[in-house]
């Protein structure tokens, strides 16, 4: 919502309470008290929604998750499974009588089935390489799942291949030699050492027995990058006789985005390619009548942030057409209406994530539910209930339900997992403002005020830069970078969406490529200028922080502005040359810079923060994980060395057991305490 300056002046003149009555500011400890809700799935009859609920045990430094059921009659949720381990990824059987889920309760990750009529869960798989991401066949007789196997054994009978996989895993675990040997790229990905394993699709009887590898060979049959993942990423054909799946590139996978849809018979045999688009295809979903196959596709090879479109193909294959050619945002997961006349989807929508529908009849796209951050859509067989996950800047995700046929009735919170805790907290309602960015282009920005905010006083500012760069500060919740928690430390928080941010049209997304320190930097400086002009901001107490691309921008700020008293850079890029040869997904850098470093050296140098070290002056806190293979730890070490050599105050926190994110509870608590302590030592909090 756009706010005009006149309205802002009026608001500032209104009396504002120092503290919401009976409420308190959110604390770091609260972040671990929240129940973490995920992956809602509505039953075929629409009477129940299954979902995973995670509890954090900070003292034990672990999390546990169970499967819960929320009746759609709003009678209150109940726990279905109970474990100190992790039960997750619930999927209903077609008849609605059973739930399939994955769990590590037996020691490693396997598939389990529980009958809703009563009794304990039954373990379905015992595969040595573990099992996950499972789905039911439409006839309920089979289950397909994913397992990362050693491909050299994959063409052998299951009993033999499973033994060989187990022996190899056991030998590696027992050997005093921990050397890793690899002969191709993608030997590591995000925070995982992939080495030579491949993700294959398996099928098993719903009653159990030996699974069958449907995609043997030295190739993957499941997205190796989450960038190209949405929904379950594979699906059975309506007759349950074949599976259509998202197939990663068989060659050059570290620098190619040529993902395609393949089909393989459940009886085995060679796979058949259904798409020949040189860019990415994925997320296949059949229409209820089996006539059509819908999926997502991009047009530009090599560009992971290209606009996704929903494509429609006859189920037998053939030429596909776009349903969303005129929709200027990227659909996420796809959900068919039971009548098959429309498709529901979520998409980034001007700093929010809304639910949309597209009609097969006239290709018209209509917004069904606006605002906040919606995801994980599932629909009942009669089309009367749509279940989904919903989060906001003021609350974590909850399971929601609405009638998509009559959106005016609104949505209902079924899980109520955090209602009690939230009722105790004094959380600020975020304000959305529009700032004039580079070239006169508008930039949206969220402002979150601290508890007890008094606009007559002067407050310090923390300017948070999001990652991506093709991402956005949406009206959603984060357990890693929570603006409400930062505000509760005694700061006004600004969360800008500069050039490159998603949800504001593809042109806005495209304008970051090859220009990281250009228009995006100008947008961010315009946002900072706007905040400095607010009468309640103390411009002598301003800090900035960010992670991933946000970390890069902190490093760029270091050489290009002295307006901030301190900068906090988490997993940021410092040297584009070294980044290219140490990161995992090469297509990203090759697109952003127009080629490789030896082809386009000037492009890698142009916006590389390391070239501007002579300008460094601002104290910095650096954070990096050893298992971050996206923005490797060497980037942080180079910057820390430069700052130390220049005599600039700097501190580096290195997590040997974390990747791009700090996920372990004790590490996360430590991260928050260290970040806020550093911040307070350089930018004192509270009003003056």
C-alpha positions in Angstrom: 0.0 0.0 0.0 1.5 3.3 -1.1 1.8 6.0 1.7 1.8 9.7 0.7 3.9 12.1 2.7 0.9 14.1 3.8 -0.7 11.0 5.3 2.6 10.3 7.1 2.6 13.7 8.6 -0.9 13.2 9.9 0.0 9.8 11.4 3.0 11.4 13.1 0.8 13.9 14.8 -1.4 11.2 16.3 -0.8 10.1 19.9 0.9 6.7 19.9 1.0 4.5 23.0 4.3 3.8 24.6 3.6 0.1 25.0 0.7 -2.0 24.0 -1.2 -2.9 27.2 -0.3 -6.2 28.7 2.2 -7.0 26.0 6.0 -7.3 25.8 8.7 -7.0 23.1 9.6 -10.2 21.3 12.9 -11.8 22.5 15.5 -14.1 21.0 14.2 -16.9 23.3 10.7 -16.4 21.7 12.1 -17.4 18.3 12.7 -20.9 19.7 9.3 -21.0 21.4 7.4 -20.7 18.2 5.9 -23.8 16.7 7.1 -24.1 13.1 4.2 -25.2 10.8 4.9 -26.5 7.3 3.6 -28.6 4.3 -0.2 -28.5 4.8 -2.1 -31.2 2.8 -5.9 -31.4 2.7 -7.6 -34.7 2.8 -9.6 -35.8 -0.3 -12.9 -35.3 1.4 -11.8 -31.9 2.7 -12.4 -32.7 6.4 -8.8 -32.7 7.6 -5.6 -30.9 6.9 -2.4 -32.8 7.7 0.8 -30.8 8.3 4.2 -31.0 10.0 4.8 -29.1 13.2 8.3 -28.6 14.5 9.3 -27.9 18.1 12.8 -26.5 19.0 14.6 -27.9 22.1 17.2 -25.2 22.6 18.7 -26.9 25.7 19.3 -30.1 23.7 20.2 -28.2 20.5 17.8 -30.2 18.4 14.4 -30.0 16.7 11.7 -32.6 16.5 8.7 -32.6 14.2 5.4 -34.5 14.2 2.4 -34.8 12.0 -0.7 -33.0 13.1 -4.3 -32.9 11.8 -6.5 -29.9 11.8 -10.2 -30.4 11.1 -11.7 -28.0 8.6 -14.8 -27.6 10.8 -12.5 -25.5 13.1 -12.9 -27.9 16.1 -9.2 -27.7 16.9 -6.0 -29.5 15.8 -4.8 -32.8 17.2 -1.4 -34.6 17.1 -1.2 -37.7 14.9 2.4 -38.8 15.4 4.6 -38.3 18.4 8.3 -38.6 18.3 11.5 -36.9 19.4 12.8 -37.4 15.9 11.5 -35.9 12.7 8.2 -36.9 11.0 7.5 -34.7 7.9 6.2 -34.5 4.4 2.6 -35.9 5.0 0.8 -37.2 1.9 -2.8 -38.5 1.9 -3.7 -41.8 0.3 -6.2 -41.3 -2.5 -9.0 -42.9 -0.4 -8.1 -40.6 2.5 -7.7 -43.4 5.0 -3.9 -43.3 5.4 -1.1 -40.8 5.5 2.4 -41.4 4.1 5.2 -39.6 5.7 9.0 -39.7 6.0 10.8 -40.1 9.3 14.2 -40.7 10.8 12.7 -42.4 13.9 14.4 -45.7 13.0 17.8 -44.0 12.7 17.8 -42.8 9.1 15.2 -41.3 6.8 12.7 -43.8 5.6 9.0 -43.9 4.5 6.2 -44.7 7.0 2.5 -45.1 6.7 -0.1 -44.6 9.4 -3.8 -45.6 9.3 -6.2 -42.9 10.5 -8.5 -45.6 11.9 -5.9 -46.2 14.7 -2.6 -47.9 15.4 1.1 -47.0 15.1 2.9 -46.0 12.0 4.3 -48.8 9.8 7.8 -48.5 8.3 7.6 -49.0 4.5 11.2 -48.8 3.4 14.6 -49.8 4.7 16.7 -48.7 1.8 20.3 -48.1 2.7 20.5 -44.7 0.8 17.3 -43.5 2.6 14.0 -42.4 1.1 12.1 -39.1 0.8 9.8 -36.8 -1.2 7.3 -39.6 -1.6 3.9 -39.5 -3.3 1.0 -42.0 -3.9 -0.2 -43.3 -7.2 -3.8 -42.3 -8.1 -4.9 -45.9 -7.7 -3.4 -46.1 -4.2 -1.4 -49.2 -5.0 2.1 -47.8 -5.4 4.3 -45.1 -3.9 7.1 -43.3 -5.6 10.1 -41.7 -3.8 13.6 -40.3 -4.2 16.8 -41.8 -3.0 20.4 -40.6 -3.6 22.3 -43.8 -4.7 25.7 -44.7 -6.1 24.9 -44.9 -9.9 27.4 -47.7 -10.6 25.1 -50.2 -8.7 21.8 -48.9 -10.0 21.3 -51.3 -12.9 21.5 -54.3 -10.6 18.6 -56.1 -8.8 17.5 -54.2 -5.7 18.8 -56.7 -3.1 22.3 -56.6 -4.7 22.4 -52.8 -5.3 21.1 -52.1 -1.9 23.8 -54.3 -0.3 26.5 -52.6 -2.4 25.3 -49.2 -1.5 25.2 -50.1 2.2 28.7 -51.6 2.1 30.1 -48.5 0.4 28.5 -46.2 2.9 29.7 -48.3 5.8 33.2 -48.5 4.5 33.3 -44.7 4.1 32.0 -44.2 7.7 34.5 -46.7 9.2 37.6 -45.7 7.2 40.2 -43.5 8.9 40.7 -41.8 5.5 38.2 -39.1 5.0 39.4 -38.0 1.6 36.7 -37.0 -0.9 37.3 -38.0 -4.5 35.3 -36.4 -7.4 35.6 -36.1 -11.1 32.9 -33.7 -12.1 31.2 -30.5 -10.8 28.3 -30.6 -8.4 30.4 -32.7 -6.2 29.0 -30.4 -3.5 25.7 -28.4 -3.5 24.4 -25.7 -1.1 25.7 -27.3 2.2 25.9 -31.0 1.1 28.8 -33.0 -0.2 27.1 -34.8 -3.2 30.3 -36.4 -4.5 29.3 -39.2 -7.0 25.8 -40.0 -5.8 22.7 -39.5 -8.0 19.1 -38.8 -7.0 16.9 -41.6 -8.5 13.2 -42.3 -8.6 12.0 -45.5 -7.0 8.6 -47.2 -6.8 7.4 -49.6 -4.1 4.1 -51.3 -3.4 2.0 -49.4 -0.9 2.0 -52.7 1.1 5.8 -52.7 1.2 8.4 -55.0 -0.4 11.4 -54.3 -2.6 11.6 -51.0 -4.3 12.5 -50.7 -7.9 14.9 -48.0 -9.3 13.0 -46.5 -12.3 15.8 -44.2 -13.4 19.1 -46.2 -13.3 22.3 -44.7 -14.6 24.7 -41.9 -14.0 22.2 -39.0 -14.0 19.7 -37.3 -11.7 16.0 -37.7 -11.8 15.1 -35.0 -9.3 16.0 -31.3 -9.2 19.6 -30.9 -7.9 18.9 -27.2 -7.3 16.0 -25.9 -5.2 15.8 -23.0 -7.7 14.0 -25.3 -10.1 11.8 -27.0 -7.6 8.1 -26.3 -6.9 5.6 -28.7 -5.4 6.5 -32.4 -5.5 8.5 -32.2 -8.8 7.2 -35.5 -10.1 3.7 -37.0 -10.6 2.0 -40.2 -11.6 0.1 -40.3 -14.8 -3.7 -40.6 -14.2 -3.7 -44.3 -15.0 -0.9 -44.9 -12.4 1.2 -46.6 -15.2 4.0 -44.0 -15.5 5.7 -41.1 -13.7 6.5 -37.7 -15.2 9.4 -36.0 -13.5 11.7 -33.0 -13.6 14.9 -34.2 -15.1 18.1 -32.1 -14.4 20.6 -31.8 -17.3 22.6 -35.0 -17.9 25.7 -33.0 -18.8 27.1 -29.7 -17.7 24.7 -29.5 -14.9 26.7 -27.0 -12.9 26.4 -24.4 -15.7 23.2 -25.5 -17.5 19.5 -24.8 -16.6 18.2 -27.2 -19.2 15.8 -29.0 -16.9 13.2 -31.1 -18.8 10.1 -33.2 -18.2 10.7 -37.0 -18.7 8.2 -39.9 -18.5 9.1 -43.4 -17.3 6.8 -46.4 -17.0 6.4 -47.8 -13.5 7.2 -51.2 -15.0 10.6 -49.9 -15.9 12.4 -49.2 -19.2 13.9 -46.1 -20.8 12.7 -42.6 -20.0 11.0 -40.5 -22.7 11.6 -36.8 -22.9 8.4 -34.7 -23.1 9.9 -31.2 -23.5 12.7 -29.8 -25.6 12.8 -26.3 -24.2 16.5 -25.3 -23.8 15.6 -23.4 -20.6 14.0 -24.9 -17.4 10.8 -27.0 -17.2 9.4 -28.5 -14.1 6.6 -29.1 -11.5 4.4 -31.3 -13.6 0.7 -31.7 -12.5 -2.0 -33.6 -14.4 -5.6 -32.2 -14.7 -8.2 -34.2 -12.7 -9.6 -35.7 -15.9 -6.1 -36.6 -17.1 -6.5 -34.7 -20.3 -3.8 -32.1 -19.7 -0.4 -31.8 -18.1 0.4 -28.4 -16.6 3.9 -27.4 -15.7 6.2 -24.4 -15.2 8.7 -23.2 -17.8 11.3 -20.5 -18.4 12.4 -19.1 -21.8 16.0 -17.9 -21.3 18.6 -20.7 -20.9 21.1 -20.1 -18.1 18.9 -17.5 -16.2 17.6 -19.0 -13.0 15.5 -15.8 -12.2 13.8 -15.7 -15.6 10.0 -15.4 -15.4 8.2 -18.8 -15.0 5.1 -19.4 -17.0 2.4 -22.1 -16.6 2.4 -24.3 -19.6 -0.4 -26.6 -20.8 0.2 -29.8 -22.8 -2.0 -32.6 -23.9 -1.3 -35.5 -21.6 -0.1 -37.6 -24.5 2.6 -35.0 -25.2 3.1 -32.5 -28.0 3.3 -28.8 -28.3 2.7 -26.8 -25.1 1.1 -23.3 -24.8 1.4 -20.7 -22.1 -1.5 -19.9 -19.8 0.2 -17.0 -18.2 2.0 -15.3 -21.0 0.6 -11.9 -20.0 1.1 -12.4 -16.2 4.1 -10.3 -15.2 5.2 -12.5 -12.2 6.4 -16.1 -11.7 3.9 -18.7 -10.6 5.1 -21.1 -7.9 3.4 -24.4 -7.1 0.4 -25.4 -9.3 -3.0 -26.7 -8.0 -5.8 -27.7 -10.4 -9.4 -27.1 -9.6 -11.3 -30.4 -9.4 -13.4 -29.4 -12.3 -10.3 -28.9 -14.4 -11.4 -25.5 -15.7 -8.8 -23.5 -13.8 -5.4 -23.7 -12.0 -4.6 -22.1 -8.7 -1.1 -20.9 -8.0 0.9 -18.5 -5.8 3.2 -15.8 -7.0 5.2 -12.9 -5.7 3.0 -9.8 -5.7 4.4 -6.4 -4.8 6.2 -7.4 -1.6 3.6 -10.1 -0.8 2.8 -13.5 -2.1 -0.8 -13.9 -3.2 -3.0 -16.7 -4.5 -4.2 -16.5 -8.1 -6.2 -18.5 -10.5 -5.9 -18.8 -14.3 -8.9 -19.9 -16.5 -8.3 -22.5 -19.2 -11.2 -21.0 -21.1 -9.9 -17.5 -21.7 -6.4 -17.5 -20.0 -7.6 -14.7 -17.7 -5.6 -14.5 -14.4 -7.4 -13.3 -11.3 -6.2 -12.7 -7.8 -8.0 -14.9 -5.3 -6.4 -13.9 -2.0 -4.2 -10.9 -1.6 -1.6 -10.0 1.0 0.9 -11.5 3.4 2.8 -14.7 2.2 0.8 -17.7 1.0 2.3 -21.0 -0.2 1.7 -24.8 -0.4 -1.7 -24.9 -2.0 -3.9 -28.1 -1.8 -7.6 -28.5 -2.6 -10.3 -30.9 -1.6 -11.9 -33.2 -4.2 -15.1 -31.1 -4.3 -13.2 -27.8 -4.7 -14.9 -26.2 -1.7 -11.8 -26.0 0.5 -8.4 -24.7 -0.3 -5.7 -25.3 2.3 -2.4 -23.4 2.4 0.3 -22.0 4.5 0.2 -18.3 5.5 2.8 -16.1 7.2 3.3 -12.4 7.7 5.9 -10.0 9.0 3.9 -10.2 12.3 3.4 -13.9 12.6 5.0 -17.3 11.6 3.3 -19.7 9.1 0.0 -21.2 10.1 -2.3 -23.6 8.2 -5.2 -21.7 6.6 -8.3 -22.6 4.8 -10.7 -20.7 2.4 -13.4 -21.4 -0.1 -11.9 -20.5 -3.4 -15.3 -20.3 -5.0 -16.2 -17.3 -2.7 -13.0 -15.6 -1.6 -15.0 -12.8 0.0 -15.6 -15.1 3.0 -11.9 -14.8 3.8 -9.5 -17.4 5.3 -9.5 -19.2 8.6 -6.5 -20.2 10.8 -6.9 -23.9 11.4 -3.6 -24.7 13.2 -3.5 -21.9 15.8 0.0 -23.1 16.7 1.3 -19.7 17.8 -1.9 -17.8 18.8 -1.1 -17.8 22.6 2.5 -16.7 22.3 1.7 -14.0 19.7 -1.0 -12.6 22.1 1.7 -11.8 24.6 3.9 -10.0 22.2 4.0 -6.3 21.2 4.7 -6.5 17.5 4.7 -3.5 15.2 2.4 -3.4 12.2 4.7 -2.9 9.2 4.3 0.2 7.1 4.8 0.1 3.3 6.2 3.1 1.6 7.2 3.9 -1.9 10.5 5.7 -2.6 11.7 7.2 -5.9 14.6 5.0 -7.0 17.2 5.2 -9.8 15.9 6.8 -13.0 12.6 7.7 -11.3 11.5 4.1 -10.8 9.5 3.5 -7.7 10.9 1.2 -5.0 8.7 -0.4 -2.3 10.1 -0.5 1.3 8.8 -1.9 4.6 9.3 0.1 7.8 9.0 -1.7 11.2 8.9 0.5 14.3 10.2 -0.7 17.7 7.8 -1.4 20.6 6.9 1.8 22.4 7.8 3.8 19.3 7.4 7.6 20.0 7.8 9.6 16.7 8.6 12.8 18.7 12.0 11.2 19.6 15.0 10.3 17.6 15.6 6.6 16.9 18.5 4.6 15.4 18.0 2.9 12.1 19.0 -0.6 10.8 18.8 -0.9 7.1 18.3 -4.6 6.1 19.2 -5.7 2.5 17.7 -8.9 1.3 19.4 -11.9 -0.4 18.9 -13.2 -3.9 19.5 -10.7 -5.5 16.3 -12.0 -7.2 14.3 -12.2 -3.9 12.3 -9.7 -1.9 11.4 -8.5 1.6 7.8 -9.9 1.6 5.2 -9.6 4.2 6.3 -13.0 5.6 8.1 -14.5 8.5 11.8 -15.5 8.9 13.4 -17.3 11.8 16.9 -16.2 10.6 16.3 -12.5 9.7 13.1 -11.4 11.6 12.6 -7.6 11.3 10.3 -7.7 14.3 13.0 -9.1 16.5 15.5 -6.6 15.2 13.0 -3.8 15.9 12.5 -5.1 19.4 16.2 -4.4 20.2 15.3 -0.7 20.0 15.7 0.2 16.3 13.6 1.4 13.4 14.0 -1.3 10.7 13.8 -0.5 7.0 13.5 -3.4 4.5 13.9 -2.1 0.9 13.1 -3.9 -2.3 15.5 -2.4 -4.8 16.2 -3.4 -8.5 16.3 -7.2 -8.8 13.5 -7.8 -6.3 10.8 -10.2 -7.3 7.1 -9.4 -7.5 7.4 -6.0 -9.2 7.5 -7.2 -12.8 10.2 -9.1 -14.8 11.9 -5.9 -16.1 12.5 -4.9 -12.5 14.1 -8.3 -11.8 16.2 -8.2 -15.0 17.7 -4.8 -14.2 20.0 -6.2 -11.5 21.9 -8.5 -13.9 25.3 -7.2 -14.8 24.6 -4.1 -12.6 24.9 -5.2 -9.0 26.6 -2.0 -7.9 24.6 0.3 -10.3 20.8 1.0 -10.2 20.3 -1.4 -7.3 22.9 0.5 -5.2 21.3 3.8 -6.2 17.8 2.5 -5.2 19.2 1.5 -1.8 20.8 4.8 -1.3 17.5 6.5 -2.2 15.8 4.4 0.4 18.4 5.4 3.0 18.0 9.0 2.0 14.2 8.7 2.6 14.7 7.2 6.1 17.3 9.9 7.0 14.6 12.6 6.2 12.1 11.1 8.6 11.9 13.4 11.7 12.2 10.4 14.0 15.4 9.0 12.5 18.8 9.8 14.1 21.0 9.9 11.1 24.1 9.7 13.3 22.9 6.2 14.5 22.5 4.2 11.3 23.6 0.6 10.6 23.1 -1.8 7.7 23.1 -5.6 7.6 22.4 -8.3 5.0 23.0 -11.9 4.0 24.0 -13.6 0.7 23.4 -10.8 -1.9 22.6 -8.6 1.1 26.1 -9.6 2.4 27.6 -8.6 -0.9 25.9 -5.3 -0.7 27.3 -4.7 2.8 30.7 -5.4 1.3 29.9 -2.9 -1.6 28.7 -0.3 0.9 32.0 -0.6 2.7 33.8 0.8 -0.3 31.1 3.2 -1.5 29.4 5.0 1.4 30.3 6.1 4.9 26.8 6.9 6.1 26.5 3.8 8.3 28.3 3.5 11.6 28.7 -0.3 11.2 28.0 -3.0 8.6 27.1 -6.6 9.2 27.8 -9.0 6.3 26.6 -12.6 6.5 27.8 -15.0 3.7 28.5 -12.1 1.3 30.5 -12.1 -2.0 33.7 -10.2 -1.8 35.7 -11.2 -4.9 33.8 -12.2 -8.0 36.8 -14.0 -9.5 37.3 -16.3 -6.6 33.5 -16.7 -6.1 33.2 -18.1 -9.6 35.7 -20.9 -9.2 34.5 -21.9 -5.6 30.7 -21.7 -5.8 28.5 -24.6 -6.8 26.1 -23.3 -9.4 28.1 -21.7 -12.2 25.2 -20.7 -14.4 24.3 -17.9 -11.9 27.6 -16.1 -12.2 27.9 -16.7 -15.9 24.5 -15.1 -16.5 25.1 -12.2 -14.1 28.4 -11.4 -15.7 27.7 -12.4 -19.3 30.2 -15.3 -19.4 33.2 -16.8 -17.5 35.9 -14.7 -15.9 38.3 -15.5 -18.7 35.8 -14.4 -21.3 34.5 -11.3 -19.5 37.2 -10.3 -17.0 36.1 -6.7 -17.0 32.5 -7.7 -16.0 33.8 -9.7 -13.0 35.9 -6.8 -11.9 33.4 -3.9 -12.4 31.3 -4.5 -9.3 33.6 -6.6 -7.2 33.9 -5.2 -3.7 37.6 -6.2 -3.3 38.7 -3.6 -5.8 37.6 -0.8 -3.5 39.5 -1.8 -0.4 41.4 1.4 -0.3 38.1 3.2 0.5 37.2 0.9 3.5 36.5 2.7 6.7 33.5 1.3 8.4 33.7 -1.3 11.3 32.3 -4.6 10.1 31.0 -7.8 11.6 31.5 -10.8 9.2 29.8 -14.2 9.5 30.4 -17.3 7.4 29.8 -21.0 7.5 32.4 -23.6 6.4 29.7 -25.6 4.7 28.4 -22.7 2.6 29.1 -23.9 -0.9 27.0 -21.1 -2.5 29.0 -18.2 -1.2 32.1 -20.1 0.1 33.9 -19.2 3.4 36.9 -17.9 1.5 34.9 -14.8 0.5 34.6 -13.9 4.2 38.2 -14.7 5.0 39.5 -12.5 2.2 37.4 -9.5 3.4 38.4 -10.1 7.0 42.1 -10.2 6.0 41.7 -6.9 4.1 40.0 -5.2 7.0 42.6 -6.3 9.5 45.5 -5.2 7.2 43.8 -1.8 6.8 43.5 -1.4 10.5 39.7 -1.3 10.4 37.8 -2.7 13.3 36.4 -6.1 12.3 35.2 -9.3 13.8 34.5 -12.6 12.0 32.3 -15.4 13.3 33.0 -18.7 11.6 30.6 -21.6 12.0 32.3 -24.9 10.9 29.1 -26.8 11.1 26.8 -24.4 9.2 26.1 -23.7 5.5 24.5 -20.7 3.9 22.1 -20.4 6.8 22.6 -20.8 10.6 20.1 -23.6 11.4 21.2 -25.4 14.5 19.3 -24.0 17.5 22.4 -23.3 19.7 24.2 -21.7 16.8 21.2 -19.6 15.9 20.9 -18.3 19.5 24.7 -17.5 19.5 24.3 -15.8 16.1 21.6 -13.5 17.4 23.3 -12.6 20.6 26.6 -11.8 18.8 24.9 -9.8 16.0 22.8 -7.7 18.4 25.8 -7.2 20.8 27.9 -5.9 17.9 25.1 -3.7 16.7 24.5 -2.1 20.1 28.2 -1.5 20.6 28.3 0.6 17.5 24.8 2.0 17.2 23.2 2.5 20.6 19.6 1.5 20.6 16.5 3.3 21.9 15.1 6.8 21.6 16.8 10.1 22.4 
